[in-house]
Each structure stands twice: as structure tokens, then as C-alpha cells.
Amino acid sequence: MVLAIAILIISIIIAILYIPKLKKQQETKTILVFSILLLIGTALNMGIALKINIPSPLDFITFIFTPIKDFIVSLTK
């Protein structure tokens, strides 16, 4: 729990440091992308800190391509 709070505090500090600089340069699209990526990274790291099972992207890729592989193998037999 302490680690999750530390991750949240560090993410808030990063946002406080970078967003005003981007606002000054009128980088609205960059602020949006930065905020989304920071939010995703913070959520994933907090999930890891709280020992939540986060599936690997490889699981999804395996789910998609296993039937395709099986089909191709069945054609070669």
C-alpha cells in the first residue's frame, strides 16, 4: 500500500513539473498525450505494487494467432 501511494505521489510531482512548461509553450496535444500515458503508467505500476494480476500483451497475441497457426498446420498435413 505504501508503495502504491509513493507511485501516486511521484506521478503527481512529475505532472506538476512538466504540465506548466507545456502550457507555457501552448502544447495542448502534447499535454493530452503526456497525461494519458502518465495515467496508464501510474495505473499499471500501482497494480503491480498492489499485486494485482495484470495480463501480458503476449497472452492476447497468443489468443489471436493460435487458431491461425493451427489452421496453417492443418493445411500442410
Secondary structure, DSSP 4 states (H G I P E B T S, - for coil): -HHHHHHHHHHHHHHHHHHHHHHHTT-HHHHHHHHHHHHHHHHHHHHHHTT-----HHHHHHHHHHHHHHHHHHHH-
